[in-house]
């Protein structure tokens, strides 16, 4: 099966900044792919290149078999785009604005009204449909932007922070919508800072740093790479905290050792405290327990966290920063 989106060596520069730096990307039909990264990592620029809103400086792009820079009309017929800061004509009502875009997409009279009404209801905007968009909250504008992206029933969706500005219930609705689109066989490229959302809905994620892909894979596969480095919590008598901290901080296989200040944690028994640290493997945990017992500290419980996509993201980001510091020093 041919990918619905494919890039090879994709590049885009802004002055001396490599916003997208030799990006290779393939997305299959019905796949939800997340683009993760800090501000400036290249996520939004990638979305704009795929949508044909920016011209590339190098490499190749194919979206539904077309080059967005050459066949923009054909791409727009097949792709729905929602940017992080969507623009509207604030003089129009939501209904008027959607009908205008429906006409631009060539929806015939009658069908455009039905489609607009359906989307206004689906995104819970029907009660404000005849109000000018100038009075809409940021969350309402985000929902309107997603509705606008869906007007022509595209099979490919490019979404840049679709849950930005939404309250928790509305954000959950976006998550459910993403799952529904995947079930319908639509392909979605999702830029997001919400790592829990990405872990819940994405088939694959790409972590970007300075326009390059530094990690790619299914969320649970990426997390498996951090299986060794896991947050570990030991429950001990509160009177022995200082001794335990001293023992653990002397160990080279424990790092970031500190007292867990969440005294309301349900696992904390009366008279106990919790000490946490990042541990590379189970042998390090067993060795620490033996060391504590030898020092006269009883260990009442051990917890090891399961790595999440958030752990992966921050570990990769920190590794990239360390690499950048080394390059500066060597230069």
Backbone torsions as a table, in degrees:
resi	resn	phi	psi	omega
1	UNK	NA	130.6	179.4
2	UNK	-74.1	140.8	177.1
3	UNK	-66.9	147.0	177.7
4	UNK	-80.1	-22.7	174.8
5	UNK	-133.0	132.3	179.0
6	UNK	-147.0	128.5	173.9
7	UNK	-126.0	150.0	174.9
8	UNK	-137.5	119.9	177.6
9	UNK	58.9	31.4	-175.4
10	UNK	-64.5	132.7	-177.5
11	UNK	-136.3	145.8	171.1
12	UNK	-152.0	126.6	-179.2
13	UNK	-115.5	146.2	168.9
14	UNK	-123.2	104.0	-172.1
15	UNK	57.1	-117.6	-178.6
16	UNK	-96.9	3.4	-177.4
17	UNK	-91.7	126.8	176.0
18	UNK	-90.1	87.8	-176.6
19	UNK	-66.9	-40.2	173.7
20	UNK	-130.5	124.0	-167.2
21	UNK	-126.0	92.4	177.8
22	UNK	56.7	56.7	-177.4
23	UNK	-85.9	124.9	172.8
24	UNK	-108.0	126.6	-174.2
25	UNK	-147.1	135.0	172.7
26	UNK	-134.8	132.3	179.9
27	UNK	-130.7	129.1	-177.7
28	UNK	-90.2	165.2	176.5
29	UNK	-62.6	133.6	178.6
30	UNK	78.7	10.4	-177.8
31	UNK	-101.6	138.7	173.9
32	UNK	-106.1	116.8	-177.0
33	UNK	-118.1	127.7	179.8
34	UNK	-97.2	137.8	171.7
35	UNK	-105.4	115.6	-177.0
36	UNK	-114.5	151.3	177.7
37	UNK	158.5	161.3	179.9
38	UNK	-71.3	171.5	175.4
39	UNK	-59.4	128.5	-177.9
40	UNK	93.0	2.6	-178.7
41	UNK	-76.0	-17.4	178.3
42	UNK	114.7	5.5	-175.7
43	UNK	-65.1	-54.4	-176.4
44	UNK	-65.3	-38.6	178.0
45	UNK	-61.7	-39.9	177.8
46	UNK	-61.2	-45.6	178.7
47	UNK	-59.2	-44.1	-178.4
48	UNK	-67.1	-34.4	176.0
49	UNK	-67.9	-41.6	179.3
50	UNK	-65.2	-34.7	-178.2
51	UNK	-83.1	-8.2	-177.6
52	UNK	80.3	17.0	178.7
53	UNK	-85.3	-15.3	175.2
54	UNK	-132.2	150.4	173.8
55	UNK	-90.9	141.1	179.2
56	UNK	-81.8	157.9	176.4
57	UNK	-98.8	-11.4	179.9
58	UNK	-175.9	165.3	179.4
59	UNK	84.0	-170.5	-177.6
60	UNK	-132.4	153.2	178.3
61	UNK	-138.3	135.3	170.6
62	UNK	-134.0	125.6	176.8
63	UNK	-123.6	116.9	-174.0
64	UNK	54.8	32.0	177.8
65	UNK	86.7	-0.8	-176.2
66	UNK	-114.8	153.3	174.5
67	UNK	-88.9	115.4	-177.3
68	UNK	-58.2	-30.0	-178.2
69	UNK	-76.1	-18.3	-177.1
70	UNK	-111.9	-43.0	-175.4
71	UNK	-111.9	52.7	-176.0
72	UNK	-58.7	-38.0	-179.4
73	UNK	-63.1	-45.1	-179.5
74	UNK	-65.5	-37.9	178.4
75	UNK	-64.9	-44.8	-177.8
76	UNK	-66.2	-24.0	176.1
77	UNK	-69.3	-24.6	-172.4
78	UNK	-110.7	-9.5	-172.4
79	UNK	-123.3	137.2	171.2
80	UNK	-108.1	136.1	-175.2
81	UNK	-125.6	133.3	172.3
82	UNK	-129.7	114.8	-178.9
83	UNK	-87.1	165.9	-177.9
84	UNK	-66.9	-35.9	177.7
85	UNK	-120.8	76.9	-175.1
86	UNK	-65.1	143.8	179.1
87	UNK	-100.3	138.7	177.9
88	UNK	-134.5	158.7	168.3
89	UNK	-84.5	101.7	-173.0
90	UNK	-67.1	-10.5	177.9
91	UNK	-77.6	-18.2	-177.5
92	UNK	-93.4	158.1	169.9
93	UNK	-80.4	167.4	178.3
94	UNK	-60.4	-41.4	-179.3
95	UNK	-63.9	-43.6	-179.9
96	UNK	-64.6	-42.7	-179.4
97	UNK	-64.3	-41.8	179.1
98	UNK	-67.3	-38.5	179.0
99	UNK	-67.6	-33.4	176.4
100	UNK	-63.3	-45.3	179.1
101	UNK	-68.8	-33.3	176.2
102	UNK	-61.3	-40.9	177.3
103	UNK	-65.4	-39.0	179.0
104	UNK	-64.4	-30.7	177.0
105	UNK	-84.9	-2.7	176.1
106	UNK	81.7	20.1	176.4
107	UNK	-68.2	132.2	-177.6
108	UNK	-69.9	153.7	177.7
109	UNK	-55.1	142.2	-176.4
110	UNK	95.5	-56.9	176.9
111	UNK	-67.0	-36.5	180.0
112	UNK	-63.7	-40.5	178.9
113	UNK	-64.2	-44.9	-179.3
114	UNK	-63.1	-44.1	-178.5
115	UNK	-64.4	-44.3	179.4
116	UNK	-62.7	-46.3	179.6
117	UNK	-60.8	-43.1	-179.5
118	UNK	-61.0	-43.6	-177.8
119	UNK	-70.5	-38.0	177.0
120	UNK	-60.7	-40.4	176.7
121	UNK	-70.4	-43.5	-175.8
122	UNK	-61.1	-38.4	-178.2
123	UNK	-99.4	19.7	172.3
124	UNK	55.9	44.5	178.0
125	UNK	-117.9	3.6	-174.5
126	UNK	-63.2	-32.7	-179.7
127	UNK	-70.0	-21.1	-179.9
128	UNK	-115.8	16.7	-172.4
129	UNK	-63.5	-28.8	-176.3
130	UNK	-105.6	19.1	171.5
131	UNK	-97.8	148.5	177.2
132	UNK	-65.1	140.9	-177.1
133	UNK	-64.4	-21.8	178.7
134	UNK	-55.4	-28.2	-178.8
135	UNK	-93.5	6.4	-178.0
136	UNK	-80.0	146.0	172.7
137	UNK	-74.4	168.9	179.2
138	UNK	-61.2	-40.9	179.0
139	UNK	-62.3	-40.9	178.4
140	UNK	-65.3	-38.6	178.5
141	UNK	-65.4	-37.2	177.7
142	UNK	-64.1	-43.7	179.1
143	UNK	-65.1	-38.5	178.5
144	UNK	-65.1	-37.7	179.3
145	UNK	-64.3	-40.2	178.7
146	UNK	-68.5	-39.8	176.6
147	UNK	-60.3	-42.6	179.8
148	UNK	-63.4	-38.3	179.1
149	UNK	-64.8	-25.1	-176.7
150	UNK	-94.6	-1.1	-173.1
151	UNK	-53.0	-44.6	-174.5
152	UNK	-96.3	17.7	175.1
153	UNK	55.0	55.2	-175.9
154	UNK	-72.6	154.8	176.6
155	UNK	-93.1	-11.3	179.1
156	UNK	-126.1	132.1	-179.8
157	UNK	-125.3	132.2	176.4
158	UNK	-114.6	109.9	-171.3
159	UNK	-120.6	121.0	179.9
160	UNK	-106.3	106.1	-179.9
161	UNK	51.3	58.9	-176.3
162	UNK	-66.0	-20.9	-179.3
163	UNK	-95.9	5.2	-179.2
164	UNK	-61.6	128.1	177.8
165	UNK	82.5	1.9	-178.5
166	UNK	-91.5	146.4	174.0
167	UNK	-73.6	167.5	-174.8
168	UNK	-55.6	-39.2	179.9
169	UNK	-67.3	-42.9	179.3
170	UNK	-67.1	-37.4	177.6
171	UNK	-64.1	-37.4	176.0
172	UNK	-63.9	-36.6	176.8
173	UNK	-62.1	-38.4	177.0
174	UNK	-63.7	-41.6	179.0
175	UNK	-60.7	-45.1	178.3
176	UNK	-63.8	-36.0	178.8
177	UNK	-65.9	-41.0	178.1
178	UNK	-61.2	-42.1	177.9
179	UNK	-63.6	-40.2	179.1
180	UNK	-64.1	-42.8	179.3
181	UNK	-62.4	-40.2	177.4
182	UNK	-62.8	-40.5	178.0
183	UNK	-64.4	-27.0	178.2
184	UNK	-84.6	-0.8	179.6
185	UNK	84.6	14.3	177.1
186	UNK	-81.4	150.0	176.1
187	UNK	-98.8	137.0	-176.7
188	UNK	-131.8	130.3	167.2
189	UNK	-106.5	120.8	-172.2
190	UNK	-118.9	114.3	169.3
191	UNK	-89.5	127.5	-178.4
192	UNK	-154.4	148.7	169.2
193	UNK	-95.7	-9.1	-177.1
194	UNK	-85.4	96.5	-175.0
195	UNK	-68.9	-31.5	177.3
196	UNK	-66.9	-38.5	177.0
197	UNK	-63.6	-43.6	179.7
198	UNK	-62.4	-42.2	-179.5
199	UNK	-66.0	-32.2	-176.2
200	UNK	-78.1	-28.0	-168.9
201	UNK	-123.2	-20.4	-172.4
202	UNK	-85.1	136.6	172.0
203	UNK	-73.8	-37.7	177.1
204	UNK	-141.0	156.5	172.6
205	UNK	-130.9	148.8	171.2
206	UNK	-117.9	124.8	176.6
207	UNK	-96.6	120.6	-177.4
208	UNK	-104.2	141.5	172.1
209	UNK	-138.5	119.5	177.9
210	UNK	53.0	42.3	174.6
211	UNK	80.4	1.9	179.6
212	UNK	-115.0	152.6	174.1
213	UNK	-83.7	119.9	178.9
214	UNK	-103.6	-11.8	174.9
215	UNK	-162.8	147.9	-179.5
216	UNK	-151.3	140.6	176.0
217	UNK	155.1	178.1	174.4
218	UNK	-65.2	144.0	-177.8
219	UNK	-51.9	-43.3	-177.6
220	UNK	-71.1	-28.9	177.1
221	UNK	-69.9	-40.6	177.7
222	UNK	-64.0	-41.3	179.5
223	UNK	-62.9	-32.0	-179.0
224	UNK	-63.0	-27.8	179.1
225	UNK	-68.0	-20.4	178.5
226	UNK	-99.7	14.0	-174.6
227	UNK	-56.7	-32.1	-179.9
228	UNK	-72.3	-46.4	-175.9
229	UNK	-86.5	95.5	-174.3
230	UNK	-129.5	147.5	175.4
231	UNK	-69.4	128.9	-178.8
232	UNK	-125.9	136.4	-179.2
233	UNK	-122.0	131.4	175.8
234	UNK	-111.6	134.7	177.0
235	UNK	-102.6	124.7	-174.8
236	UNK	-137.6	168.4	173.7
237	UNK	-61.9	136.9	-177.9
238	UNK	-59.2	-30.5	-178.4
239	UNK	-68.5	-15.8	-175.6
240	UNK	-105.9	13.5	-175.3
241	UNK	-59.0	-48.4	-176.3
242	UNK	-62.7	-41.3	177.9
243	UNK	-63.2	-43.9	-179.0
244	UNK	-64.3	-42.3	178.5
245	UNK	-60.9	-41.0	179.9
246	UNK	-63.3	-44.1	-179.5
247	UNK	-64.0	-46.1	-175.0
248	UNK	-72.3	-35.8	-178.9
249	UNK	-72.3	-16.1	175.2
250	UNK	-79.8	-16.4	-176.5
251	UNK	-82.9	138.0	178.9
252	UNK	-82.9	-14.2	-178.7
253	UNK	-96.8	8.3	171.7
254	UNK	-121.9	142.3	175.2
255	UNK	-140.6	164.1	-179.7
256	UNK	54.9	40.9	-178.5
257	UNK	-75.5	131.3	-179.7
258	UNK	-160.1	162.3	174.9
259	UNK	-77.6	135.0	174.3
260	UNK	-78.0	114.9	-174.4
261	UNK	-83.8	0.7	179.4
262	UNK	-79.0	83.2	-176.6
263	UNK	-72.7	-11.6	179.6
264	UNK	-91.8	3.2	-178.5
265	UNK	-57.3	132.4	-175.4
266	UNK	-62.8	-19.9	-178.2
267	UNK	-82.0	-8.8	-176.7
268	UNK	-82.7	116.0	177.3
269	UNK	-80.1	161.9	179.3
270	UNK	-58.6	130.9	178.7
271	UNK	84.1	1.2	-179.5
272	UNK	-106.0	164.8	174.6
273	UNK	-137.8	169.6	-178.7
274	UNK	-124.9	135.7	174.9
275	UNK	-119.7	133.3	-177.4
276	UNK	-119.4	156.9	175.7
277	UNK	-166.6	169.2	176.8
278	UNK	-101.9	125.5	-172.2
279	UNK	-123.7	139.1	-174.0
280	UNK	-76.5	-36.2	-176.4
281	UNK	-155.6	172.0	-177.0
282	UNK	-67.7	-28.3	177.5
283	UNK	-62.3	-36.4	178.9
284	UNK	-66.0	-34.8	177.9
285	UNK	-67.1	-47.4	-179.5
286	UNK	-62.0	-40.5	179.3
287	UNK	-64.1	-38.4	179.2
288	UNK	-66.8	-40.1	179.1
289	UNK	-63.0	-43.0	178.5
290	UNK	-62.8	-40.4	179.6
291	UNK	-64.7	-38.9	179.2
292	UNK	-67.2	-44.7	179.5
293	UNK	-61.9	-40.0	178.1
294	UNK	-62.7	-29.9	179.8
295	UNK	-86.8	5.0	177.3
296	UNK	87.1	15.5	-179.6
297	UNK	-104.2	118.9	177.5
298	UNK	-76.5	139.5	177.6
299	UNK	-108.3	114.0	-175.5
300	UNK	-93.6	-11.0	179.9
301	UNK	-173.8	152.3	178.3
302	UNK	-134.3	130.4	176.0
303	UNK	-127.0	135.5	174.2
304	UNK	-123.2	126.5	-177.1
305	UNK	-76.6	156.6	172.6
306	UNK	-91.8	127.8	-179.3
307	UNK	-58.9	143.8	178.4
308	UNK	-117.0	172.7	175.8
309	UNK	-61.5	-31.3	176.9
310	UNK	-62.9	-42.3	177.2
311	UNK	-61.2	-42.8	178.9
312	UNK	-60.6	-48.1	-176.2
313	UNK	-58.2	-49.8	-176.5
314	UNK	-70.7	-32.9	176.9
315	UNK	-65.3	-43.1	179.1
316	UNK	-67.2	-40.5	179.9
317	UNK	-63.1	-42.0	179.6
318	UNK	-66.5	-39.5	178.5
319	UNK	-63.3	-38.9	179.1
320	UNK	-66.4	-40.0	178.4
321	UNK	-64.4	-41.4	178.8
322	UNK	-62.9	-40.6	178.9
323	UNK	-63.3	-41.2	178.9
324	UNK	-63.9	-39.2	178.0
325	UNK	-63.8	-41.2	-179.9
326	UNK	-64.6	-40.2	179.3
327	UNK	-63.0	-39.0	178.6
328	UNK	-65.4	-40.7	-179.8
329	UNK	-65.4	-43.7	-178.5
330	UNK	-67.6	-31.5	179.2
331	UNK	-69.3	NA	NA
